[in-house]
């Protein structure tokens, strides 16, 4: 019943939003008012965050390609910092575009999408881009639309950079994590990895993590330099030691719904598609550019970094690879795992030449 009511509400809100599209209104100065207003929301509150910059670029691009006939209303964390709430608002039609971790799609029964959550799946940003922009990413996009009856559509693959460990002490091998609590994502394959390392995965809301690290509720966490810098996690006693495990070149889904997309005219879809493409490019470029900048700033703030070269990455990968193999076998994804690994080997050979 709740699902049916949500779908009815979404249909009503979409109809209201699209009402009058065929008869464009004008403002008091005679200039045409936008016939389409797209609501974009994400969970990051900082204006420096790559999500924010990409959302702003979406609005700019939409207005450019439509000649001012379409615009966007942006919510930078103002509708909540919890991704699950934003996905729910998206499905209800209160939001038309949002950014979410792949793990949330597994709650809808699309277990295959959780492949993006496997740790040490990608070796670099180039490797990640080759896979998400290639056959693997295309097939995953189709799979999500099919398995959710077009309730969700992927309009682009965003990234939240590469995730590293940070905590109350440095870590160079899995043994160093034994008995430590670590705030991490609740995705099963992620939690299995950290448990196998000897750590104790703990759920803490992103907006509450600074306090949890400050008060010793958790011993450590893992995220990318820019995200934890903007929240100042590295300034806490339990966040000052950073080890560049580089365990997750992250994938984030830039999502809309089939109901909203199909309600657009063909011309409006063209604007929407192009603005989404431009925003996706912006997200990636800003993220890459901010990596070194954020690292330098956390070091200047007193954080102590163990560089990637000094971490026993092979020991961490030895734990991650069997989890990858098992996930692929259980979900009939072996061919995609082979594709991803082949892309990685190809890039290594190209870089060695």
C-alpha positions in Angstrom: 0.0 0.0 0.0 2.8 2.4 0.9 4.5 1.7 -2.4 1.3 2.3 -4.4 0.7 5.6 -2.5 4.2 6.7 -3.2 3.8 6.0 -7.0 0.5 7.9 -7.1 2.1 10.8 -5.3 5.0 10.8 -7.7 2.7 10.8 -10.7 0.8 13.7 -9.4 3.9 15.7 -8.6 5.4 15.0 -12.0 2.2 16.1 -13.7 2.1 19.3 -11.7 5.8 20.0 -12.6 5.2 19.4 -16.2 1.9 21.3 -16.4 2.1 24.3 -18.7 5.1 23.1 -20.6 3.4 23.6 -23.9 2.4 27.2 -23.1 5.4 29.0 -21.8 4.7 31.9 -19.4 6.6 35.2 -19.3 7.8 37.2 -16.3 7.0 40.8 -15.6 9.8 42.1 -17.8 8.6 40.0 -20.7 11.4 37.4 -20.6 10.2 33.8 -20.9 9.9 31.8 -17.6 11.5 28.4 -17.6 8.9 25.7 -18.6 10.8 23.0 -16.6 12.3 23.1 -13.1 14.4 20.1 -12.2 15.0 19.5 -8.4 18.5 18.1 -7.7 19.5 17.0 -4.2 22.6 15.4 -2.7 23.9 14.7 0.8 26.9 17.0 1.0 26.6 20.3 2.7 29.9 22.0 1.8 30.0 24.3 -1.2 33.5 23.0 -1.9 32.4 19.4 -2.3 32.6 17.9 -5.9 28.9 16.9 -5.6 28.0 20.6 -5.1 30.2 21.9 -7.9 28.8 19.2 -10.3 25.2 20.1 -9.3 25.8 23.8 -9.9 27.3 22.9 -13.3 24.2 20.8 -14.1 22.0 23.9 -13.5 24.3 26.0 -15.7 24.4 23.5 -18.5 20.6 22.9 -18.4 20.0 26.6 -18.7 22.6 26.9 -21.5 21.4 24.0 -23.7 17.7 24.9 -23.2 18.2 28.6 -23.9 16.7 29.4 -20.5 13.6 27.2 -21.0 14.7 24.9 -18.2 16.3 25.5 -14.9 17.1 23.5 -11.7 16.6 24.0 -8.0 19.6 22.7 -6.0 19.7 21.3 -2.5 23.2 20.8 -1.1 22.4 18.6 1.9 19.4 20.7 2.8 17.0 17.8 2.3 19.1 15.6 4.5 22.6 14.0 4.7 21.2 10.5 4.6 21.3 8.9 1.1 18.4 6.6 1.8 16.2 9.6 2.6 17.1 11.2 -0.7 16.5 8.0 -2.7 13.0 7.8 -1.0 12.3 11.4 -2.0 13.4 10.6 -5.5 11.0 7.8 -5.8 8.2 9.9 -4.4 8.8 12.6 -7.0 9.9 15.3 -4.5 13.4 15.1 -6.1 14.2 14.5 -9.8 17.9 13.8 -9.5 20.1 12.6 -6.7 23.4 10.8 -6.0 23.5 7.5 -4.2 25.9 4.7 -3.3 25.3 1.4 -5.2 24.6 -0.4 -2.0 21.2 1.3 -1.6 20.0 -0.4 -4.8 20.6 -3.8 -3.2 17.8 -3.0 -0.8 15.5 -3.0 -3.8 16.6 -6.5 -4.8 19.2 -5.6 -7.4 22.1 -7.5 -5.8 24.3 -7.3 -9.0 24.7 -3.5 -8.5 26.6 -4.2 -5.3 29.5 -5.3 -7.5 30.5 -1.6 -7.6 31.0 -1.9 -3.8 33.6 -4.6 -4.0 36.9 -3.4 -2.6 40.1 -3.4 -4.6 38.0 -3.9 -7.7 39.7 -1.0 -9.5 43.4 -0.1 -9.5 43.1 3.6 -10.6 40.7 6.3 -11.8 41.6 5.4 -15.4 40.7 1.8 -14.7 37.5 2.8 -13.1 36.5 5.1 -16.0 37.3 2.5 -18.6 34.9 0.1 -16.9 32.0 2.3 -15.9 32.0 4.1 -19.3 32.3 0.8 -21.2 30.2 -2.4 -21.5 30.2 -3.1 -17.8 28.7 0.3 -16.9 26.2 0.2 -19.8 25.0 -3.3 -18.8 24.6 -2.3 -15.1 22.6 0.7 -16.1 20.2 -1.5 -18.2 20.0 -4.1 -15.4 19.0 -1.5 -12.8 16.2 -0.1 -15.0 14.9 -3.6 -15.8 15.0 -5.0 -12.3 13.3 -2.0 -10.8 10.7 -1.8 -13.6 12.2 1.6 -14.6 11.7 3.1 -11.2 15.4 4.1 -11.3 17.6 5.2 -14.1 21.3 5.9 -14.0 22.1 9.2 -15.8 25.8 9.1 -15.1 28.5 7.4 -13.0 29.9 9.8 -10.5 32.8 9.2 -8.1 33.6 10.2 -4.5 37.3 9.8 -5.1 39.3 6.9 -3.6 38.8 5.9 0.0 41.5 5.4 2.6 41.7 4.4 6.2 42.0 7.0 9.0 42.0 6.4 12.7 43.7 6.6 16.1 46.9 4.8 14.8 48.6 4.1 11.5 47.8 0.9 9.6 50.1 -0.8 7.1 48.6 -4.3 7.0 45.4 -6.1 7.9 46.9 -7.3 11.2 47.0 -3.7 12.5 43.2 -3.5 12.4 42.6 -6.4 14.8 40.0 -5.5 17.4 39.5 -1.9 16.1 36.1 -0.5 15.5 35.8 1.2 12.1 32.9 3.2 10.7 32.2 2.0 7.3 29.4 1.5 4.8 26.8 -1.1 5.7 27.1 -3.0 2.4 27.6 -6.7 3.1 30.7 -7.1 0.9 32.3 -4.1 2.5 31.7 -5.3 6.0 32.9 -8.8 5.2 36.2 -7.3 4.0 36.8 -5.3 7.2 35.7 -8.2 9.4 38.2 -10.5 7.7 40.9 -7.9 8.3 40.1 -8.3 12.0 38.3 -5.0 12.5 34.8 -4.4 13.9 32.6 -2.6 11.3 30.3 0.0 13.0 27.4 2.0 11.6 27.5 5.7 12.3 25.6 8.4 10.3 27.9 10.6 8.3 26.7 13.7 10.0 27.5 12.2 13.4 30.9 10.8 12.6 33.0 13.8 13.8 31.4 13.5 17.2 31.9 9.7 17.2 35.6 10.0 16.4 36.0 12.8 18.9 34.4 10.9 21.8 36.0 7.5 21.0 32.8 5.9 19.9 34.7 4.5 17.0 38.5 4.0 16.6 38.6 4.7 12.9 36.8 5.3 9.7 37.4 5.2 5.9 36.7 7.7 3.3 38.3 10.0 0.7 40.6 12.9 1.6 38.2 15.6 0.4 35.1 14.3 2.2 36.8 13.8 5.6 38.8 17.0 5.3 35.6 19.1 4.8 34.1 17.5 7.9 37.4 17.9 9.8 37.6 14.3 10.9 41.4 14.4 10.6 41.5 17.0 13.5 40.1 14.4 16.0 42.3 12.1 18.0 40.7 9.1 16.3 41.1 10.5 12.8 44.6 12.0 12.7 46.5 8.9 11.3 45.8 8.3 7.6 46.9 5.2 5.7 46.5 5.3 1.9 45.0 1.9 1.5 43.2 3.1 -1.7 40.8 0.3 -1.2 37.8 1.8 -3.1 37.8 3.9 -6.2 34.2 4.8 -5.6 31.2 4.6 -7.8 28.2 6.8 -7.1 25.0 6.7 -9.2 23.5 9.9 -10.6 19.9 8.7 -10.5 16.5 9.8 -11.8 13.3 7.8 -12.2 11.8 6.4 -15.4 8.5 8.0 -14.4 10.0 11.5 -14.5 12.2 10.9 -17.5 9.4 9.4 -19.6 7.1 12.4 -18.8 9.6 14.8 -20.5 9.1 15.7 -24.1 11.7 14.5 -26.6 13.2 18.0 -26.7 13.4 18.2 -22.9 15.0 14.8 -22.7 17.8 16.1 -25.0 18.4 19.0 -22.6 18.3 16.7 -19.6 20.7 14.1 -21.1 23.2 16.7 -22.1 23.2 18.5 -18.7 23.6 15.2 -17.0 26.6 14.3 -19.2 28.2 17.7 -18.5 27.6 17.4 -14.7 29.2 14.0 -14.7 32.3 15.3 -16.4 32.4 18.1 -13.8 32.1 15.7 -10.9 35.0 13.6 -12.1 37.3 16.5 -12.9 36.8 18.4 -9.7 37.2 15.2 -7.7 40.5 14.4 -9.4 41.8 18.0 -9.1 40.9 18.1 -5.3 42.8 14.9 -4.3 46.3 16.4 -4.0 44.9 19.7 -2.6 42.9 17.9 0.1 45.9 15.7 1.0 48.1 18.8 1.4 45.6 20.5 3.6 45.1 17.7 6.0 48.9 17.3 6.4 49.1 21.1 7.0 46.4 20.6 9.7 48.7 18.1 11.5 47.4 14.8 10.2 50.0 12.0 9.8 50.0 10.2 6.5 51.3 6.7 5.6 51.7 6.9 1.8 50.3 4.2 -0.5 53.8 2.9 -1.2 54.4 2.1 2.5 51.1 0.1 2.9 51.1 -3.6 2.4 48.4 -3.4 -0.3 49.0 -7.0 -1.5 48.0 -8.3 2.0 44.7 -6.3 1.8 44.1 -7.4 -1.8 44.6 -11.1 -0.7 41.5 -10.6 1.5 39.5 -8.7 -1.2 40.0 -11.0 -4.2 38.3 -14.1 -2.7 35.3 -11.9 -1.8 35.2 -10.6 -5.4 35.3 -14.2 -6.7 32.6 -15.4 -4.4 30.3 -12.4 -5.1 30.7 -12.9 -8.9 30.0 -16.6 -8.7 26.9 -16.2 -6.5 25.4 -13.5 -8.7 26.4 -14.9 -12.1 28.8 -12.0 -12.7 32.0 -13.9 -13.5 32.1 -12.5 -17.1 32.0 -8.9 -15.8 34.7 -9.6 -13.2 36.8 -10.9 -16.0 36.2 -7.8 -18.1 37.2 -5.5 -15.2 40.3 -7.5 -14.4 41.3 -7.6 -18.1 40.9 -3.8 -18.4 43.2 -3.4 -15.4 45.8 -5.6 -16.9 45.6 -3.8 -20.3 46.1 -0.4 -18.6 49.1 -1.8 -16.7 50.7 -3.0 -19.9 50.0 0.3 -21.6 51.6 2.3 -18.7 54.6 0.0 -18.7 55.4 0.7 -22.4 
